[in-house]
């Protein structure tokens, strides 16, 4: 039995748990959970210090979740598992409380991953639709033939060459934001050769993309004609 003054909390296990908590794969978290529980079973100290070890690790889990998984943090707070651990008597009871905390975290991670995967799948579908129909390429070529759209090559970002307008992309970006109420990126950040380009994100629903393109066309068509307005329909009509 270790004397009270000689007992040391296994701080190294916190680092392992933190790594597992921040990873996407839940298998690693379950593996580290089993490792921690087995470690406590082999501790040669009084039940008081084993309980203290569980309580500190539970508090640590809450602290990390507060930073990386707010949903799990709220659920853990509501369960008040650290207090529950204080009332547990046997190792089995402490283990059950700890596993409950980990499962709460895993369930919230699963929900976050489902939402994330759904968003990714939707974006991919939008991009596929754009690739199959060349929405931005055809629409801009018809309405603003003076601009050149760079064909997509495995990305969701459309590059539009605005050199025919005679303005730096920063000014075009400003006009599109202030007058067209649409946000695009300028090309200057990618080097001098991209200074006359703007960049459009097409990983969005078709309706939103068409609306954004219409705003871009109307603003830039007005800029070319000097009227700052442009009717719908083919350029020059």
C-alpha positions as CSV (number, residue, x, y, z in Angstrom):
1,X,0.0,0.0,0.0
2,X,1.4,3.4,-1.0
3,X,1.6,6.0,1.8
4,X,-0.6,9.1,1.2
5,X,2.3,11.4,0.8
6,X,3.8,9.1,-1.8
7,X,0.7,8.9,-4.0
8,X,1.0,10.6,-7.4
9,X,-1.9,11.1,-9.8
10,X,-1.1,9.5,-13.2
11,X,-0.8,12.8,-15.1
12,X,0.6,10.9,-18.2
13,X,-2.8,9.3,-18.7
14,X,-4.4,12.7,-19.1
15,X,-2.3,13.3,-22.2
16,X,-3.4,10.0,-23.7
17,X,-7.0,10.7,-23.0
18,X,-6.8,14.2,-24.4
19,X,-5.3,12.9,-27.6
20,X,-8.1,10.3,-27.9
21,X,-10.8,12.9,-27.1
22,X,-9.6,15.2,-29.9
23,X,-9.5,12.5,-32.5
24,X,-12.4,11.6,-34.8
25,X,-12.2,7.8,-34.3
26,X,-14.0,6.7,-31.2
27,X,-12.1,3.4,-31.0
28,X,-9.0,5.2,-29.7
29,X,-11.1,6.8,-26.9
30,X,-12.6,3.5,-25.9
31,X,-9.1,1.9,-25.9
32,X,-7.7,4.7,-23.6
33,X,-10.7,4.3,-21.4
34,X,-10.0,0.6,-20.9
35,X,-6.3,1.4,-20.3
36,X,-7.2,3.9,-17.6
37,X,-9.6,1.6,-15.9
38,X,-7.1,-1.3,-15.9
39,X,-4.5,1.1,-14.5
40,X,-6.7,2.0,-11.6
41,X,-7.3,-1.7,-10.9
42,X,-3.6,-2.2,-10.5
43,X,-3.0,0.8,-8.3
44,X,-1.5,-0.2,-4.9
45,X,-3.2,2.4,-2.8
46,X,-6.2,3.0,-0.7
47,X,-9.7,3.2,-2.2
48,X,-9.7,6.9,-1.3
49,X,-7.0,7.6,-3.7
50,X,-8.4,5.5,-6.4
51,X,-11.7,7.4,-6.1
52,X,-9.6,10.7,-6.2
53,X,-8.0,9.5,-9.4
54,X,-11.4,8.8,-11.0
55,X,-12.7,12.2,-9.9
56,X,-9.7,14.1,-11.3
57,X,-9.9,12.3,-14.6
58,X,-13.6,13.0,-14.8
59,X,-12.9,16.7,-14.1
60,X,-10.2,16.6,-16.8
61,X,-12.6,15.1,-19.4
62,X,-15.1,17.9,-18.7
63,X,-12.3,20.5,-19.0
64,X,-11.3,19.1,-22.5
65,X,-14.9,18.8,-23.6
66,X,-15.5,22.4,-22.6
67,X,-12.9,23.4,-25.2
68,X,-13.5,20.9,-28.0
69,X,-17.1,19.5,-27.5
70,X,-19.4,22.0,-25.8
71,X,-22.4,19.7,-26.3
72,X,-20.7,16.8,-24.4
73,X,-19.6,19.3,-21.7
74,X,-23.2,20.4,-21.0
75,X,-24.3,16.8,-20.8
76,X,-21.6,15.9,-18.4
77,X,-22.4,18.9,-16.3
78,X,-26.0,17.9,-16.1
79,X,-25.1,14.4,-15.0
80,X,-22.7,15.7,-12.3
81,X,-20.6,12.5,-12.6
82,X,-17.8,13.9,-10.5
83,X,-20.1,14.2,-7.5
84,X,-21.5,10.7,-8.3
85,X,-18.0,9.3,-8.2
86,X,-17.5,10.8,-4.7
87,X,-20.4,8.7,-3.5
88,X,-19.3,5.4,-5.1
89,X,-17.8,2.8,-2.9
90,X,-16.5,-0.1,-5.1
91,X,-14.2,-0.1,-8.0
92,X,-17.0,-1.4,-10.2
93,X,-19.2,1.5,-9.3
94,X,-16.4,4.0,-10.1
95,X,-15.8,2.2,-13.4
96,X,-19.5,2.4,-14.3
97,X,-19.5,6.2,-13.7
98,X,-16.4,6.7,-15.8
99,X,-17.7,4.6,-18.7
100,X,-21.0,6.5,-18.6
101,X,-19.0,9.8,-19.0
102,X,-17.1,8.4,-21.9
103,X,-20.3,7.1,-23.6
104,X,-21.9,10.5,-23.3
105,X,-18.8,12.0,-25.1
106,X,-18.9,9.3,-27.8
107,X,-22.6,9.8,-28.4
108,X,-22.2,13.6,-28.9
109,X,-19.2,12.9,-31.1
110,X,-21.3,10.6,-33.3
111,X,-24.0,13.3,-33.6
112,X,-21.4,15.9,-34.6
113,X,-19.9,13.5,-37.1
114,X,-23.3,12.7,-38.6
115,X,-24.0,16.4,-39.1
116,X,-20.5,17.0,-40.5
117,X,-20.8,14.0,-42.9
118,X,-24.2,15.2,-44.1
119,X,-22.9,18.7,-44.8
120,X,-19.9,17.2,-46.7
121,X,-22.2,14.9,-48.7
122,X,-24.5,17.8,-49.6
123,X,-21.5,20.0,-50.7
124,X,-20.1,17.1,-52.9
125,X,-23.5,16.7,-54.6
126,X,-23.6,20.5,-55.3
127,X,-20.2,20.3,-56.8
128,X,-21.1,17.3,-58.9
129,X,-24.1,19.1,-60.2
130,X,-22.0,22.0,-61.1
131,X,-19.5,19.9,-62.9
132,X,-22.1,18.0,-64.9
133,X,-23.9,21.2,-66.0
134,X,-21.1,23.8,-66.1
135,X,-23.5,26.3,-64.5
136,X,-21.1,29.1,-63.9
137,X,-19.2,28.6,-67.2
138,X,-22.2,28.6,-69.4
139,X,-24.0,31.4,-67.6
140,X,-21.1,33.8,-67.6
141,X,-20.0,33.0,-71.1
142,X,-23.5,33.9,-72.3
143,X,-24.1,37.0,-70.3
144,X,-20.5,38.3,-69.9
145,X,-18.5,37.0,-72.8
146,X,-15.6,39.5,-72.1
147,X,-14.8,37.5,-68.9
148,X,-13.1,34.1,-69.0
149,X,-14.1,31.3,-66.6
150,X,-11.3,28.9,-65.9
151,X,-12.6,25.3,-66.3
152,X,-12.9,23.5,-62.9
153,X,-10.2,20.9,-62.2
154,X,-11.2,18.9,-59.2
155,X,-12.1,21.8,-56.9
156,X,-15.2,23.7,-55.8
157,X,-13.6,27.1,-56.5
158,X,-14.3,28.8,-59.8
159,X,-11.7,31.3,-61.1
160,X,-13.0,34.1,-63.2
161,X,-10.5,36.2,-65.2
162,X,-11.7,39.9,-64.9
163,X,-8.7,41.5,-66.7
164,X,-11.0,42.9,-69.4
165,X,-12.5,45.2,-66.8
166,X,-9.2,46.9,-66.2
167,X,-9.6,46.9,-62.4
168,X,-7.7,45.0,-59.7
169,X,-9.6,42.2,-58.2
170,X,-9.7,43.9,-54.8
171,X,-11.8,46.7,-56.3
172,X,-14.1,44.2,-58.1
173,X,-14.5,42.3,-54.8
174,X,-15.5,45.5,-53.1
175,X,-18.0,46.4,-55.8
176,X,-19.6,43.0,-55.7
177,X,-19.9,43.1,-52.0
178,X,-21.3,46.7,-51.8
179,X,-23.4,46.8,-54.9
180,X,-24.1,43.2,-55.8
181,X,-24.4,42.0,-52.1
182,X,-22.4,38.9,-53.0
183,X,-19.0,37.8,-51.5
184,X,-16.2,36.5,-53.5
185,X,-12.4,36.3,-53.0
186,X,-9.8,38.3,-54.8
187,X,-6.8,36.8,-56.5
188,X,-4.1,39.0,-55.1
189,X,-3.5,36.7,-52.1
190,X,-2.4,34.0,-54.6
191,X,0.3,36.1,-56.3
192,X,0.6,38.9,-58.8
193,X,-0.4,36.7,-61.7
194,X,-3.8,36.2,-60.1
195,X,-4.4,39.9,-59.4
196,X,-7.1,40.2,-62.1
197,X,-9.0,37.1,-61.0
198,X,-11.9,36.6,-58.5
199,X,-12.7,33.3,-57.0
200,X,-16.3,31.9,-56.5
201,X,-17.2,29.0,-54.2
202,X,-19.8,26.8,-56.0
203,X,-20.2,24.2,-53.1
204,X,-23.7,25.5,-52.4
205,X,-27.3,24.8,-53.5
206,X,-28.2,25.4,-57.1
207,X,-30.7,28.2,-56.2
208,X,-28.1,30.0,-54.2
209,X,-25.5,29.6,-56.8
210,X,-27.8,31.0,-59.6
211,X,-28.8,33.9,-57.4
212,X,-25.1,34.7,-56.7
213,X,-24.2,34.5,-60.4
214,X,-27.1,36.7,-61.4
215,X,-25.9,39.3,-58.9
216,X,-22.3,39.1,-60.2
217,X,-23.5,39.4,-63.8
218,X,-25.7,42.4,-63.1
219,X,-23.0,44.2,-61.2
220,X,-20.2,43.6,-63.6
221,X,-22.4,44.2,-66.7
222,X,-23.3,47.6,-65.2
223,X,-19.6,48.2,-64.6
224,X,-18.8,47.5,-68.3
225,X,-21.7,49.7,-69.6
226,X,-21.1,52.4,-67.1
227,X,-24.6,52.2,-65.8
228,X,-24.0,50.0,-62.8
229,X,-27.1,48.1,-63.8
230,X,-27.8,45.4,-66.3
231,X,-31.1,43.7,-67.2
232,X,-31.5,40.0,-67.1
233,X,-30.9,38.1,-70.3
234,X,-27.9,37.7,-72.7
235,X,-25.3,40.5,-72.7
236,X,-25.8,43.0,-75.4
237,X,-29.5,42.2,-75.9
